[in-house]
Amino acid sequence: MFSLIVPTYNEAGNILLLLESVHRVLDNVPHEIIVVDDNSPDKTWEIVSNFASSHSWVRVIRRLHDRGLSSAVLTGFEIARGDTLGAMDADLSHDEQILPKLIEAVEHGSDLAIGSRRVPGGGAVEWPWYRKASSTGATLAAKVLLDLRMSDPMSGYFVLKRGLYESCKERLSPMGYKIIVEIYCKGRPRKVTEVPFVFRNRRQGYSKMSRIVIQQYFLMLMILRFDELAQKIRYKYHTARYRKVKEWLSPGEVLDIGCGQPCETMPDGAFLRFLGHGTGMDIKPLAGPFRFVQGSLLELPFRDHSFDDVVAMEVLEHVTDPNQAFSELSRVLKNGGRIIISVPCENWLWKLIWTGWERTFGYMWHETHTGTMAPEDWYGILSQHFVIQKHRRNWYFDLLFELTPRSSTN
């Protein structure tokens, strides 16, 4: 099924024309249209609600508190039933005739298909010079700042695979009216198709473009540019730790506990991919080229003495009972084996950076820490259960320990 999201605000004069026109065009495509209305004073939501009572392919959401085109699109995506998702404006400026081509492109391998005014065959009807100039400037700014591989990031008319949305939805922080730019930057689609269309002027109502909307757009570009840079730094940070941990590993069986995504742009099982072998475990189900098992650190789903090395990176700071965790780590370790852990070096600078990160760009990690411990606290609690064979730091913010259970050294 295809789910089309139509965000609206004061589109009473256009919305029924759009719904009926889109439905005709999609006659041979199983579809639903979800109108997300920001409590329009002209009661667009009421018009659609009355229409939907006799047309099962239409649904309407009336948002009483939220505002904004981008967030409206995401609201629609969250309740959509389709495996293919799309969005278009309600003002009749987007040519509904190309919808089947956009859907076909996604069904035949594209992650994202965009209705474009800036490829051969595309354009705009009767745009004054200043509107052309502003659109060109906004497009150029997006391409320069974000290295976009699309000709028309300002389109707002697109179809995408649900998988692309799901891969990045936890990191989306919609601002302004061009959600496709953020989805592109954070989802990084492998294949993008652009289908030409001619942009039409709205028939009724008025444009939502304003100085505030323009400011939000350029602020979004700057935030996305900084986010991209921050993710590159995090990638280097994690891989630097992986190299240090690898130096301590033996050639035997390795268990990586908490092997889900180490950061937003790295895959599940990133350390095992770096290492080239091993078993991974996480609290959520994972898929990839290695053996993954779902389970809890407090009750590991493995037999006693199963692994030569057990690795737990950025895990122990999330558990409520470290003593039980230490017991489980030791239980699944072979005699003479080693446990390698990394935990945050929670000094004042780390706390400052982490607080800023999780409240701005690190959305998926918000409020995941169950407590904090200073470096001396980690040394103290680890020494009660293990012999600390080696220890080192990674980038000042990470404490690494090579441990052996005390029982195995007696």
N, C-alpha and C positions, 0 to 999 in steps of 0.2 A: 504493500500500500504506500501511496505517496501522501504526505501531510504537508499542506501549504499553510504557512503562518502569515497572517495579514494584520500588522499593527495599525491601530486607528486612533485618531483624535480629531473630532469634528469633521467626519467624512460622511455625514448623513446623505448628502446629495450624490455621492459616488458609489457607496458600498454595495448596494443591490445590483447596480449595473456591473460592477466588477465580479461579484459572486456568480451571477448568471452567465457572464461571458467566460469566466474561467471554467465553470462546470461544463459548458458546451465544448470547450477546447479539450478538456480531459475526459470526454465521453467514453473513450476506450481504456482509460487508466483508472484502476481502483484508487479512490482518493477521498480525502477529507479536507475541509478548509476550516481553520481555526482563526477566528477573529479575536484579537486581544486589544481591548479598548481601555484607554486610560480615563474612564469616567467622563466621557465627552459631554460638555454642556448641551450640545445639540442632540444628545441621546442617540448617538450612533449605536451604542450597545443595545438599546431597546428595539431599534429597527431590526438589527440582526437577530436578536432573541425571538422576535415575532416571526421572522422569516425562517429561523431554524426549527420552529415548532412543527413546520410542515415539510422541512427538507433535512433529512437525517444526515446528510453529508456536511452539514454546517454546525459548528459549535462556537460559542462565544464566551469569553472571559471578560468580566468587568473588573478592572483593577481600581480599587478605591484609594489606595495610598501610594502606589508606585507610579513613576512617570518615566518616559523615555523609550524611544524606538528600539534600541538595542536590547534593553532588559525585557521589553515586550516580546521580542522574537525568542529569547531564551525561555520565557515563561511558556510560550507555545510549544517549544521543542520538548519541554519537560512532560507535557501531557499528551504529546503526539503519539499516535499508534503506528505510524509508518516506519519502514526501514529506510526510506528516502525522505529527506526533509527539505523544505524550501521556504523562501521568504520573498515577498514582493510588496510594493507600496500599494496603498488603497486609493490613490488619487488618479488612477487610470493612465499614469505616465509610462508604466512598464507594459510592454507589448505581450499580452498573454499568449499570442500565437506561437511564441518560441518555447513555451513551457514544455511541450512534448520533447523538443530537442534537448533541452537541459536535462530532463529526466532520463532520456535515452543515453546521454553522455555518461551520466553517473552509473546507470545500469550496465554499461559496457566498459567499465574500468576506471573512469575518472573518480577521484575522491571528491572533487568540487567542480561544478560547472557554473559559470557566471554569465549573465546577460551583459554584454559589453557594448558601449557606444564608441569605443576607440579601436576597434578592429575593422578591417574592410567590410563594408556593408552596414556598419553601425553609424550612429550620429544622433543629432538632436534637432527638433523642429523649432525654428524661429527663436533661437537663443540670442539675446543681446550680447554685445561684445564683453561687457563686464561680467556676465554670468559665465561665459566661456573662459574668460581669464581666471576667474576664481576657481572654477572646476579644474582647469589645467594646473594652476598653482598648487591646489590641494593634492592632486594626483602626483605631481612631481615631488612634493614634499614626502609623501608616503613611500615612493620608490627610492628616494635618496636615503631616507632615514632607516628604512626597514628592508631594503633589498627585496621588494616584492616582485614575484614573477607573474604579474597580471597587469594587463594594460589599463584596466578601469576599476581601481579599488574603491571608487566613489559610487559604484553602481547601486548597491543595495538590493540587487535582484539576483538571486542565486539558488542553487540546489546542491545538496551535499549528502554524502553517506552518513547514516546515523553513527557509524563507527568513528568517523572523523570528529563529530561533535562529542561523543562519549569520551574520546581520548583526551580531550582538553577542557571539558566543562567545569571541572573542579578549579581550574586556574583562571576562568574567565571572570573579569570584573568590568561589566559593560558600562561604557561611558559614551554619551553622545548618540550618534545615529548610524555608525558604520561598523556593525558587529562583525562583518565578514573580514575586516582587516585584522581584528583580534583573533578570530578563529584561525585565520591563515597563519598568523605569526606563532600561535601557541599549539596549533594542531599540525602544522607543516605538512600539508597534503602532498603526496608524491606526484600526482597527475592532476593538472588543472586544465579544463577546457573552457574556452570563451566562445560564446555564440553571439553574433551581432544582432543588435536591435536598434530601432530608432526611438529615442526618448521623446515622448509627447508631452506637451504642456497640459497641466491639470485643467479639467473642464469646469469644476466648481470648487468653492472653498478657497483657502489661501495657503501659501507655502509656510512650512514650519521652520524654515531657515531663519536664523537670527544671529546676532553677535555672540550670544552665549553658546549656541550650538557650534559655531565656528571655533570659539575658544576651547570648548570641550574636545573638539576633533584634534586640534594641534596638541593639546595636553595629552590626549590619548597616544598620539604618535611618539611624544617624548617619553611617556611611561613605558610604552612597548619597546622603545629603543634601549632604555635603561634595563628593562627586564631581560632583553636578549643578551646584553653584556653581562648581567649578573649570572645568568644561566651558564654562560661560557666559563666564568670564574668558578662556579660551583662544580662544573664538570672537571676542571683541572684539579680542584681541591679533592674530589673523591678519587680520581685516578691516581693522584699522588699518594693517598692513603693505601690504595690497592697495591701499589708497587712495594710499599714498606711492609705490608702484611704478607705479601707473597714471599719476601725474603726469609720469613720465619717459618714457612710451611714445610712439612716433609712431603715426600712423593706419594704418600698414602691417600686414604679416603678422607675427603673434606666435607664437613657439614657447614653450610652458611645459614645462620639463623637470622630471620628478618631480612630476607633477600628481595623484598619488594623494591619499588622505585626508590633510589637514594635521593633523587631530586626530580623535578618536574619534567626534565627533558631527557632523562636516562631511562632505559627500559628495566622491567622486572628482571631479576637475576643478573644485574650488571656486573657484579664481582665474579660470578661464575663464568660469564662471557669473557671477562678479562683473563681469568685463570685458565679457562678451556676445559674444565671438568669439575665434578663435585655434585653434591645434593643440596637443594635449597629447601628451606621451610619458612612459611610466613603465616600470619593469622588469616589471610584471605587467599582464595584460590588463584594460582598463577599458571601461565602457560609459556612455554619456550623450549629451547633445544636441550634442556637438562631435566633431571628428575626433580619435580617439585612436590612437596607434601604440605598439606594444610594442617596447622596445629598451633599450640600455645607453648611459649617458652617455659611456662610453669608446669607443663605436663607434656614433655616431648614424646611424639609418637614413634619412638625408635627403641630397639632393644638395647640392653646394657652393653657397653664396650663395643660399639658399632663403628666408631670413627677414629682415625689417627689424629686428626685435627678438627677442632670445633671453633668456628669463627662467629663472633657476634658483634657486628658493627652498628653503632647508633641504635641499640636495642635496650640495653639495661636501664637507660634513663627513662624509659617509658613503662617499666613494670612497677607494680605496687609492692611486690614481695621479693627483693633481690636475694634473700637467703634461700628461698625455694628455687629461684632461678639458678643460683650457684650449684645447688645440689643436683639439679637436672643436667647442667652442663657437665659435671663430673661423672654422672652416671653413664652417659652415652659415649664417654671417651674411653678409648682403649688404654690398657696399662702402658705407661711410658709416653702417652700422647700429650698434646699441648692444647691449651685453650688460648685463643687470641681475641681480645676484645678492644673496642675503641669506644670511648665515651667523651662527651664534650668537656673541654677545659673551661668550666663555668666561672670565669673571672668577670670582672665588671665590664670589660670590653665585649666579651662574648655575649653577655646578657643584653647589652645595648644593641648590638648588631642583630641578635636573634629576635628581640622584641620588635625592632623596626622591620625585619624581614617578614615575620609571620603576619604582621598587620598590613603589609603592602603587597608583596609579590609571592610570598610563600603561603598562599591561601590553604593549600592542602595539608599543611602542618600545624594549622592554628590550634592552640590549646592541646597539643599531643603530649607534652611533658607532664609526668605525674609528680615530679619534684625536682629539686636541684641539689647538687652536691659540689662542693669545692674540691679542687685537686687533692688536698690532704685528706678529705673524707673518703675519696675513692681508694687512695693508698691504704688507709686504715681498714676499711671493710674488706677489701680484696686480700689483705695480709692475714685476716682471720681465717680465710678458707683456702688460700692458695700460697704457693711460693712464687713470688714475682721474679721470673728469670731475667726478663729484660723489660725496659720501658723506654718510650721515646715520645716525641710530639710530632704532630703533623700540622704544619702551618700555624703553630702556636695555639690554635683553637681546639685541637684534638689530642687526647691522651691515648696512647697505644700500650697495651700490656701483653707480654707473653707469660702465661701462667701454667703451673702444674699443680694438680690437687695435692694437698698436704698428705693425704692418705697414701698416695703413690710414692712419696719420697721417704716414708718411714722405713 
